[in-house]
Amino acid sequence: MTAIIITIIISITILITIFLEAYVQKHENEWGCNHDWETYAENEIHDDFEGTSHEVILICKECGKIKKVKL
């Protein structure tokens, strides 16, 4: 009886470990990226009310995240 309980506990522990490893690996890009930004495009925006402003679109080389910065 004790051997069955120990086997069940070990099996559950192994399943939890596998799940956590898969979860961390899936989200590693979001958590572990240092974001090496590269300029993708630079736009000049003309507005009748605010005048001219600049917009830069950046893309991370490592994870592909896109960021838009208005200057």
PyMOL Python script that loads the backbone (N, CA, C, O; Angstrom):
from pymol import cmd

cmd.read_pdbstr("""\
ATOM      1  N   MET A   1       0.821  -1.191   0.000  1.00  0.00           N
ATOM      2  CA  MET A   1       0.000   0.000   0.000  1.00  0.00           C
ATOM      3  C   MET A   1       0.869   1.261   0.000  1.00  0.00           C
ATOM      4  O   MET A   1       0.601   2.207  -0.740  1.00  0.00           O
ATOM      5  N   THR A   2       1.903   1.265   0.828  1.00  0.00           N
ATOM      6  CA  THR A   2       2.803   2.417   0.912  1.00  0.00           C
ATOM      7  C   THR A   2       3.553   2.614  -0.402  1.00  0.00           C
ATOM      8  O   THR A   2       3.790   3.748  -0.819  1.00  0.00           O
ATOM      9  N   ALA A   3       3.924   1.525  -1.049  1.00  0.00           N
ATOM     10  CA  ALA A   3       4.648   1.617  -2.322  1.00  0.00           C
ATOM     11  C   ALA A   3       3.778   2.251  -3.402  1.00  0.00           C
ATOM     12  O   ALA A   3       4.285   2.995  -4.241  1.00  0.00           O
ATOM     13  N   ILE A   4       2.502   1.972  -3.391  1.00  0.00           N
ATOM     14  CA  ILE A   4       1.582   2.558  -4.379  1.00  0.00           C
ATOM     15  C   ILE A   4       1.450   4.060  -4.148  1.00  0.00           C
ATOM     16  O   ILE A   4       1.452   4.833  -5.106  1.00  0.00           O
ATOM     17  N   ILE A   5       1.337   4.475  -2.915  1.00  0.00           N
ATOM     18  CA  ILE A   5       1.216   5.904  -2.594  1.00  0.00           C
ATOM     19  C   ILE A   5       2.486   6.646  -2.995  1.00  0.00           C
ATOM     20  O   ILE A   5       2.419   7.741  -3.553  1.00  0.00           O
ATOM     21  N   ILE A   6       3.635   6.056  -2.713  1.00  0.00           N
ATOM     22  CA  ILE A   6       4.912   6.679  -3.087  1.00  0.00           C
ATOM     23  C   ILE A   6       5.019   6.789  -4.606  1.00  0.00           C
ATOM     24  O   ILE A   6       5.484   7.807  -5.119  1.00  0.00           O
ATOM     25  N   THR A   7       4.600   5.768  -5.319  1.00  0.00           N
ATOM     26  CA  THR A   7       4.633   5.783  -6.789  1.00  0.00           C
ATOM     27  C   THR A   7       3.717   6.875  -7.338  1.00  0.00           C
ATOM     28  O   THR A   7       4.081   7.566  -8.289  1.00  0.00           O
ATOM     29  N   ILE A   8       2.548   7.032  -6.756  1.00  0.00           N
ATOM     30  CA  ILE A   8       1.619   8.072  -7.188  1.00  0.00           C
ATOM     31  C   ILE A   8       2.203   9.460  -6.934  1.00  0.00           C
ATOM     32  O   ILE A   8       2.110  10.337  -7.792  1.00  0.00           O
ATOM     33  N   ILE A   9       2.798   9.662  -5.773  1.00  0.00           N
ATOM     34  CA  ILE A   9       3.399  10.955  -5.438  1.00  0.00           C
ATOM     35  C   ILE A   9       4.543  11.276  -6.399  1.00  0.00           C
ATOM     36  O   ILE A   9       4.662  12.411  -6.861  1.00  0.00           O
ATOM     37  N   ILE A  10       5.376  10.299  -6.699  1.00  0.00           N
ATOM     38  CA  ILE A  10       6.492  10.514  -7.630  1.00  0.00           C
ATOM     39  C   ILE A  10       5.956  10.835  -9.032  1.00  0.00           C
ATOM     40  O   ILE A  10       6.492  11.709  -9.713  1.00  0.00           O
ATOM     41  N   SER A  11       4.912  10.141  -9.459  1.00  0.00           N
ATOM     42  CA  SER A  11       4.325  10.391 -10.775  1.00  0.00           C
ATOM     43  C   SER A  11       3.755  11.802 -10.873  1.00  0.00           C
ATOM     44  O   SER A  11       3.951  12.488 -11.876  1.00  0.00           O
ATOM     45  N   ILE A  12       3.058  12.227  -9.841  1.00  0.00           N
ATOM     46  CA  ILE A  12       2.499  13.581  -9.825  1.00  0.00           C
ATOM     47  C   ILE A  12       3.618  14.620  -9.842  1.00  0.00           C
ATOM     48  O   ILE A  12       3.513  15.632 -10.535  1.00  0.00           O
ATOM     49  N   THR A  13       4.673  14.380  -9.092  1.00  0.00           N
ATOM     50  CA  THR A  13       5.815  15.296  -9.063  1.00  0.00           C
ATOM     51  C   THR A  13       6.458  15.412 -10.442  1.00  0.00           C
ATOM     52  O   THR A  13       6.810  16.510 -10.874  1.00  0.00           O
ATOM     53  N   ILE A  14       6.611  14.298 -11.124  1.00  0.00           N
ATOM     54  CA  ILE A  14       7.196  14.303 -12.472  1.00  0.00           C
ATOM     55  C   ILE A  14       6.298  15.067 -13.440  1.00  0.00           C
ATOM     56  O   ILE A  14       6.796  15.850 -14.249  1.00  0.00           O
ATOM     57  N   LEU A  15       4.990  14.856 -13.373  1.00  0.00           N
ATOM     58  CA  LEU A  15       4.065  15.573 -14.254  1.00  0.00           C
ATOM     59  C   LEU A  15       4.101  17.078 -14.012  1.00  0.00           C
ATOM     60  O   LEU A  15       4.093  17.860 -14.964  1.00  0.00           O
ATOM     61  N   ILE A  16       4.141  17.485 -12.761  1.00  0.00           N
ATOM     62  CA  ILE A  16       4.211  18.909 -12.435  1.00  0.00           C
ATOM     63  C   ILE A  16       5.511  19.511 -12.960  1.00  0.00           C
ATOM     64  O   ILE A  16       5.514  20.621 -13.494  1.00  0.00           O
ATOM     65  N   THR A  17       6.606  18.787 -12.811  1.00  0.00           N
ATOM     66  CA  THR A  17       7.900  19.265 -13.301  1.00  0.00           C
ATOM     67  C   THR A  17       7.882  19.439 -14.817  1.00  0.00           C
ATOM     68  O   THR A  17       8.374  20.441 -15.335  1.00  0.00           O
ATOM     69  N   ILE A  18       7.318  18.470 -15.524  1.00  0.00           N
ATOM     70  CA  ILE A  18       7.229  18.559 -16.989  1.00  0.00           C
ATOM     71  C   ILE A  18       6.363  19.741 -17.397  1.00  0.00           C
ATOM     72  O   ILE A  18       6.714  20.474 -18.321  1.00  0.00           O
ATOM     73  N   PHE A  19       5.239  19.934 -16.723  1.00  0.00           N
ATOM     74  CA  PHE A  19       4.358  21.058 -17.029  1.00  0.00           C
ATOM     75  C   PHE A  19       5.064  22.391 -16.805  1.00  0.00           C
ATOM     76  O   PHE A  19       4.979  23.282 -17.649  1.00  0.00           O
ATOM     77  N   LEU A  20       5.757  22.540 -15.684  1.00  0.00           N
ATOM     78  CA  LEU A  20       6.438  23.797 -15.383  1.00  0.00           C
ATOM     79  C   LEU A  20       7.558  24.085 -16.381  1.00  0.00           C
ATOM     80  O   LEU A  20       7.741  25.229 -16.796  1.00  0.00           O
ATOM     81  N   GLU A  21       8.306  23.051 -16.768  1.00  0.00           N
ATOM     82  CA  GLU A  21       9.364  23.243 -17.754  1.00  0.00           C
ATOM     83  C   GLU A  21       8.793  23.708 -19.089  1.00  0.00           C
ATOM     84  O   GLU A  21       9.355  24.596 -19.729  1.00  0.00           O
ATOM     85  N   ALA A  22       7.682  23.115 -19.512  1.00  0.00           N
ATOM     86  CA  ALA A  22       7.046  23.510 -20.770  1.00  0.00           C
ATOM     87  C   ALA A  22       6.515  24.940 -20.674  1.00  0.00           C
ATOM     88  O   ALA A  22       6.635  25.707 -21.629  1.00  0.00           O
ATOM     89  N   TYR A  23       5.939  25.301 -19.547  1.00  0.00           N
ATOM     90  CA  TYR A  23       5.399  26.643 -19.346  1.00  0.00           C
ATOM     91  C   TYR A  23       6.504  27.700 -19.392  1.00  0.00           C
ATOM     92  O   TYR A  23       6.362  28.731 -20.050  1.00  0.00           O
ATOM     93  N   VAL A  24       7.591  27.432 -18.694  1.00  0.00           N
ATOM     94  CA  VAL A  24       8.706  28.376 -18.669  1.00  0.00           C
ATOM     95  C   VAL A  24       9.335  28.487 -20.055  1.00  0.00           C
ATOM     96  O   VAL A  24       9.689  29.584 -20.487  1.00  0.00           O
ATOM     97  N   GLN A  25       9.475  27.380 -20.744  1.00  0.00           N
ATOM     98  CA  GLN A  25      10.059  27.400 -22.077  1.00  0.00           C
ATOM     99  C   GLN A  25       9.176  28.178 -23.057  1.00  0.00           C
ATOM    100  O   GLN A  25       9.686  28.878 -23.931  1.00  0.00           O
ATOM    101  N   LYS A  26       7.873  28.058 -22.912  1.00  0.00           N
ATOM    102  CA  LYS A  26       6.940  28.775 -23.787  1.00  0.00           C
ATOM    103  C   LYS A  26       7.025  30.277 -23.572  1.00  0.00           C
ATOM    104  O   LYS A  26       6.964  31.038 -24.538  1.00  0.00           O
ATOM    105  N   HIS A  27       7.165  30.719 -22.335  1.00  0.00           N
ATOM    106  CA  HIS A  27       7.164  32.139 -22.005  1.00  0.00           C
ATOM    107  C   HIS A  27       8.570  32.711 -21.819  1.00  0.00           C
ATOM    108  O   HIS A  27       8.717  33.844 -21.360  1.00  0.00           O
ATOM    109  N   GLU A  28       9.585  31.953 -22.164  1.00  0.00           N
ATOM    110  CA  GLU A  28      10.961  32.403 -21.953  1.00  0.00           C
ATOM    111  C   GLU A  28      11.281  33.646 -22.777  1.00  0.00           C
ATOM    112  O   GLU A  28      12.021  34.513 -22.312  1.00  0.00           O
ATOM    113  N   ASN A  29      10.744  33.751 -23.983  1.00  0.00           N
ATOM    114  CA  ASN A  29      11.017  34.924 -24.819  1.00  0.00           C
ATOM    115  C   ASN A  29      10.510  36.200 -24.167  1.00  0.00           C
ATOM    116  O   ASN A  29      11.178  37.232 -24.224  1.00  0.00           O
ATOM    117  N   GLU A  30       9.343  36.142 -23.553  1.00  0.00           N
ATOM    118  CA  GLU A  30       8.788  37.325 -22.915  1.00  0.00           C
ATOM    119  C   GLU A  30       9.554  37.694 -21.647  1.00  0.00           C
ATOM    120  O   GLU A  30       9.770  38.874 -21.373  1.00  0.00           O
ATOM    121  N   TRP A  31       9.960  36.697 -20.879  1.00  0.00           N
ATOM    122  CA  TRP A  31      10.611  36.958 -19.599  1.00  0.00           C
ATOM    123  C   TRP A  31      12.108  37.196 -19.738  1.00  0.00           C
ATOM    124  O   TRP A  31      12.682  37.994 -18.998  1.00  0.00           O
ATOM    125  N   GLY A  32      12.743  36.508 -20.682  1.00  0.00           N
ATOM    126  CA  GLY A  32      14.199  36.520 -20.723  1.00  0.00           C
ATOM    127  C   GLY A  32      14.819  37.368 -21.810  1.00  0.00           C
ATOM    128  O   GLY A  32      16.042  37.370 -21.951  1.00  0.00           O
ATOM    129  N   CYS A  33      14.027  38.088 -22.582  1.00  0.00           N
ATOM    130  CA  CYS A  33      14.579  38.854 -23.692  1.00  0.00           C
ATOM    131  C   CYS A  33      15.146  40.178 -23.186  1.00  0.00           C
ATOM    132  O   CYS A  33      14.533  40.863 -22.368  1.00  0.00           O
ATOM    133  N   ASN A  34      16.331  40.520 -23.694  1.00  0.00           N
ATOM    134  CA  ASN A  34      16.958  41.796 -23.337  1.00  0.00           C
ATOM    135  C   ASN A  34      16.635  42.884 -24.345  1.00  0.00           C
ATOM    136  O   ASN A  34      17.133  44.002 -24.217  1.00  0.00           O
ATOM    137  N   HIS A  35      15.811  42.586 -25.347  1.00  0.00           N
ATOM    138  CA  HIS A  35      15.333  43.501 -26.370  1.00  0.00           C
ATOM    139  C   HIS A  35      16.462  44.296 -27.028  1.00  0.00           C
ATOM    140  O   HIS A  35      16.800  45.402 -26.604  1.00  0.00           O
ATOM    141  N   ASP A  36      17.024  43.713 -28.058  1.00  0.00           N
ATOM    142  CA  ASP A  36      18.011  44.378 -28.901  1.00  0.00           C
ATOM    143  C   ASP A  36      17.233  45.036 -30.035  1.00  0.00           C
ATOM    144  O   ASP A  36      16.971  44.404 -31.059  1.00  0.00           O
ATOM    145  N   TRP A  37      16.857  46.329 -29.852  1.00  0.00           N
ATOM    146  CA  TRP A  37      15.959  47.016 -30.768  1.00  0.00           C
ATOM    147  C   TRP A  37      16.674  47.420 -32.048  1.00  0.00           C
ATOM    148  O   TRP A  37      17.821  47.865 -32.029  1.00  0.00           O
ATOM    149  N   GLU A  38      15.969  47.253 -33.157  1.00  0.00           N
ATOM    150  CA  GLU A  38      16.454  47.658 -34.477  1.00  0.00           C
ATOM    151  C   GLU A  38      15.381  48.551 -35.106  1.00  0.00           C
ATOM    152  O   GLU A  38      14.191  48.246 -35.031  1.00  0.00           O
ATOM    153  N   THR A  39      15.809  49.655 -35.726  1.00  0.00           N
ATOM    154  CA  THR A  39      14.861  50.569 -36.354  1.00  0.00           C
ATOM    155  C   THR A  39      14.305  49.926 -37.615  1.00  0.00           C
ATOM    156  O   THR A  39      15.057  49.539 -38.509  1.00  0.00           O
ATOM    157  N   TYR A  40      12.984  49.816 -37.678  1.00  0.00           N
ATOM    158  CA  TYR A  40      12.306  49.235 -38.837  1.00  0.00           C
ATOM    159  C   TYR A  40      11.861  50.326 -39.804  1.00  0.00           C
ATOM    160  O   TYR A  40      12.032  50.197 -41.016  1.00  0.00           O
ATOM    161  N   ALA A  41      11.287  51.408 -39.260  1.00  0.00           N
ATOM    162  CA  ALA A  41      10.819  52.497 -40.116  1.00  0.00           C
ATOM    163  C   ALA A  41      10.807  53.803 -39.322  1.00  0.00           C
ATOM    164  O   ALA A  41      10.623  53.813 -38.105  1.00  0.00           O
ATOM    165  N   GLU A  42      11.009  54.900 -40.049  1.00  0.00           N
ATOM    166  CA  GLU A  42      10.900  56.231 -39.477  1.00  0.00           C
ATOM    167  C   GLU A  42       9.899  56.999 -40.327  1.00  0.00           C
ATOM    168  O   GLU A  42      10.058  57.099 -41.544  1.00  0.00           O
ATOM    169  N   ASN A  43       8.870  57.540 -39.690  1.00  0.00           N
ATOM    170  CA  ASN A  43       7.825  58.259 -40.410  1.00  0.00           C
ATOM    171  C   ASN A  43       7.719  59.690 -39.899  1.00  0.00           C
ATOM    172  O   ASN A  43       7.893  59.957 -38.710  1.00  0.00           O
ATOM    173  N   GLU A  44       7.432  60.596 -40.813  1.00  0.00           N
ATOM    174  CA  GLU A  44       7.171  61.981 -40.453  1.00  0.00           C
ATOM    175  C   GLU A  44       5.675  62.208 -40.627  1.00  0.00           C
ATOM    176  O   GLU A  44       5.135  62.012 -41.715  1.00  0.00           O
ATOM    177  N   ILE A  45       5.012  62.617 -39.562  1.00  0.00           N
ATOM    178  CA  ILE A  45       3.561  62.769 -39.569  1.00  0.00           C
ATOM    179  C   ILE A  45       3.212  64.249 -39.559  1.00  0.00           C
ATOM    180  O   ILE A  45       3.662  64.998 -38.692  1.00  0.00           O
ATOM    181  N   HIS A  46       2.404  64.664 -40.534  1.00  0.00           N
ATOM    182  CA  HIS A  46       1.963  66.058 -40.634  1.00  0.00           C
ATOM    183  C   HIS A  46       0.525  66.148 -40.125  1.00  0.00           C
ATOM    184  O   HIS A  46      -0.357  65.420 -40.581  1.00  0.00           O
ATOM    185  N   ASP A  47       0.307  67.044 -39.184  1.00  0.00           N
ATOM    186  CA  ASP A  47      -1.008  67.227 -38.596  1.00  0.00           C
ATOM    187  C   ASP A  47      -1.345  68.718 -38.616  1.00  0.00           C
ATOM    188  O   ASP A  47      -0.492  69.552 -38.311  1.00  0.00           O
ATOM    189  N   ASP A  48      -2.563  69.047 -38.968  1.00  0.00           N
ATOM    190  CA  ASP A  48      -2.965  70.458 -39.044  1.00  0.00           C
ATOM    191  C   ASP A  48      -2.986  71.130 -37.676  1.00  0.00           C
ATOM    192  O   ASP A  48      -2.768  72.338 -37.579  1.00  0.00           O
ATOM    193  N   PHE A  49      -3.243  70.370 -36.629  1.00  0.00           N
ATOM    194  CA  PHE A  49      -3.380  70.954 -35.298  1.00  0.00           C
ATOM    195  C   PHE A  49      -2.067  70.944 -34.521  1.00  0.00           C
ATOM    196  O   PHE A  49      -1.730  71.930 -33.867  1.00  0.00           O
ATOM    197  N   GLU A  50      -1.325  69.844 -34.585  1.00  0.00           N
ATOM    198  CA  GLU A  50      -0.108  69.706 -33.779  1.00  0.00           C
ATOM    199  C   GLU A  50       1.157  70.001 -34.566  1.00  0.00           C
ATOM    200  O   GLU A  50       2.225  70.108 -33.963  1.00  0.00           O
ATOM    201  N   GLY A  51       1.088  70.135 -35.855  1.00  0.00           N
ATOM    202  CA  GLY A  51       2.286  70.371 -36.663  1.00  0.00           C
ATOM    203  C   GLY A  51       2.888  69.045 -37.114  1.00  0.00           C
ATOM    204  O   GLY A  51       2.169  68.089 -37.403  1.00  0.00           O
ATOM    205  N   THR A  52       4.199  69.004 -37.170  1.00  0.00           N
ATOM    206  CA  THR A  52       4.905  67.813 -37.645  1.00  0.00           C
ATOM    207  C   THR A  52       5.484  67.045 -36.461  1.00  0.00           C
ATOM    208  O   THR A  52       6.081  67.634 -35.560  1.00  0.00           O
ATOM    209  N   SER A  53       5.306  65.741 -36.471  1.00  0.00           N
ATOM    210  CA  SER A  53       5.914  64.888 -35.452  1.00  0.00           C
ATOM    211  C   SER A  53       6.573  63.700 -36.140  1.00  0.00           C
ATOM    212  O   SER A  53       6.304  63.413 -37.306  1.00  0.00           O
ATOM    213  N   HIS A  54       7.421  63.029 -35.417  1.00  0.00           N
ATOM    214  CA  HIS A  54       8.145  61.886 -35.961  1.00  0.00           C
ATOM    215  C   HIS A  54       7.725  60.622 -35.220  1.00  0.00           C
ATOM    216  O   HIS A  54       7.463  60.644 -34.017  1.00  0.00           O
ATOM    217  N   GLU A  55       7.667  59.540 -35.952  1.00  0.00           N
ATOM    218  CA  GLU A  55       7.299  58.249 -35.383  1.00  0.00           C
ATOM    219  C   GLU A  55       8.352  57.227 -35.820  1.00  0.00           C
ATOM    220  O   GLU A  55       8.708  57.153 -36.996  1.00  0.00           O
ATOM    221  N   VAL A  56       8.842  56.444 -34.861  1.00  0.00           N
ATOM    222  CA  VAL A  56       9.838  55.423 -35.149  1.00  0.00           C
ATOM    223  C   VAL A  56       9.260  54.073 -34.765  1.00  0.00           C
ATOM    224  O   VAL A  56       8.720  53.914 -33.670  1.00  0.00           O
ATOM    225  N   ILE A  57       9.370  53.101 -35.661  1.00  0.00           N
ATOM    226  CA  ILE A  57       8.922  51.738 -35.380  1.00  0.00           C
ATOM    227  C   ILE A  57      10.153  50.884 -35.159  1.00  0.00           C
ATOM    228  O   ILE A  57      11.035  50.810 -36.015  1.00  0.00           O
ATOM    229  N   LEU A  58      10.207  50.235 -33.997  1.00  0.00           N
ATOM    230  CA  LEU A  58      11.348  49.410 -33.613  1.00  0.00           C
ATOM    231  C   LEU A  58      10.918  47.951 -33.527  1.00  0.00           C
ATOM    232  O   LEU A  58       9.788  47.653 -33.140  1.00  0.00           O
ATOM    233  N   ILE A  59      11.826  47.037 -33.890  1.00  0.00           N
ATOM    234  CA  ILE A  59      11.578  45.596 -33.782  1.00  0.00           C
ATOM    235  C   ILE A  59      12.745  44.975 -33.033  1.00  0.00           C
ATOM    236  O   ILE A  59      13.906  45.260 -33.328  1.00  0.00           O
ATOM    237  N   CYS A  60      12.431  44.123 -32.059  1.00  0.00           N
ATOM    238  CA  CYS A  60      13.460  43.414 -31.313  1.00  0.00           C
ATOM    239  C   CYS A  60      14.038  42.304 -32.194  1.00  0.00           C
ATOM    240  O   CYS A  60      13.290  41.519 -32.777  1.00  0.00           O
ATOM    241  N   LYS A  61      15.360  42.241 -32.290  1.00  0.00           N
ATOM    242  CA  LYS A  61      16.027  41.225 -33.113  1.00  0.00           C
ATOM    243  C   LYS A  61      15.862  39.828 -32.522  1.00  0.00           C
ATOM    244  O   LYS A  61      15.874  38.839 -33.255  1.00  0.00           O
ATOM    245  N   GLU A  62      15.709  39.742 -31.209  1.00  0.00           N
ATOM    246  CA  GLU A  62      15.671  38.443 -30.540  1.00  0.00           C
ATOM    247  C   GLU A  62      14.276  37.818 -30.500  1.00  0.00           C
ATOM    248  O   GLU A  62      14.112  36.648 -30.844  1.00  0.00           O
ATOM    249  N   CYS A  63      13.265  38.595 -30.081  1.00  0.00           N
ATOM    250  CA  CYS A  63      11.936  38.003 -29.879  1.00  0.00           C
ATOM    251  C   CYS A  63      10.892  38.475 -30.880  1.00  0.00           C
ATOM    252  O   CYS A  63       9.809  37.894 -30.939  1.00  0.00           O
ATOM    253  N   GLY A  64      11.179  39.518 -31.677  1.00  0.00           N
ATOM    254  CA  GLY A  64      10.253  39.987 -32.680  1.00  0.00           C
ATOM    255  C   GLY A  64       9.195  40.955 -32.181  1.00  0.00           C
ATOM    256  O   GLY A  64       8.274  41.290 -32.925  1.00  0.00           O
ATOM    257  N   LYS A  65       9.304  41.411 -30.945  1.00  0.00           N
ATOM    258  CA  LYS A  65       8.328  42.360 -30.401  1.00  0.00           C
ATOM    259  C   LYS A  65       8.434  43.689 -31.154  1.00  0.00           C
ATOM    260  O   LYS A  65       9.533  44.141 -31.475  1.00  0.00           O
ATOM    261  N   ILE A  66       7.290  44.306 -31.430  1.00  0.00           N
ATOM    262  CA  ILE A  66       7.246  45.564 -32.165  1.00  0.00           C
ATOM    263  C   ILE A  66       6.861  46.694 -31.214  1.00  0.00           C
ATOM    264  O   ILE A  66       5.964  46.553 -30.383  1.00  0.00           O
ATOM    265  N   LYS A  67       7.566  47.824 -31.355  1.00  0.00           N
ATOM    266  CA  LYS A  67       7.331  48.969 -30.490  1.00  0.00           C
ATOM    267  C   LYS A  67       7.255  50.221 -31.363  1.00  0.00           C
ATOM    268  O   LYS A  67       8.095  50.424 -32.240  1.00  0.00           O
ATOM    269  N   LYS A  68       6.257  51.047 -31.123  1.00  0.00           N
ATOM    270  CA  LYS A  68       6.100  52.295 -31.860  1.00  0.00           C
ATOM    271  C   LYS A  68       6.356  53.447 -30.903  1.00  0.00           C
ATOM    272  O   LYS A  68       5.737  53.532 -29.843  1.00  0.00           O
ATOM    273  N   VAL A  69       7.279  54.342 -31.283  1.00  0.00           N
ATOM    274  CA  VAL A  69       7.640  55.477 -30.442  1.00  0.00           C
ATOM    275  C   VAL A  69       7.340  56.756 -31.197  1.00  0.00           C
ATOM    276  O   VAL A  69       7.806  56.949 -32.320  1.00  0.00           O
ATOM    277  N   LYS A  70       6.564  57.623 -30.581  1.00  0.00           N
ATOM    278  CA  LYS A  70       6.242  58.912 -31.188  1.00  0.00           C
ATOM    279  C   LYS A  70       7.135  59.970 -30.576  1.00  0.00           C
ATOM    280  O   LYS A  70       7.173  60.127 -29.355  1.00  0.00           O
ATOM    281  N   LEU A  71       7.856  60.698 -31.419  1.00  0.00           N
ATOM    282  CA  LEU A  71       8.795  61.710 -30.938  1.00  0.00           C
ATOM    283  C   LEU A  71       8.256  63.096 -31.153  1.00  0.00           C
ATOM    284  O   LEU A  71       8.915  64.076 -30.807  1.00  0.00           O
TER     285      LEU A  71
END
""", "prot")
cmd.dss("prot")
cmd.show_as("cartoon", "prot")
cmd.util.cbc("prot")
cmd.orient("prot")
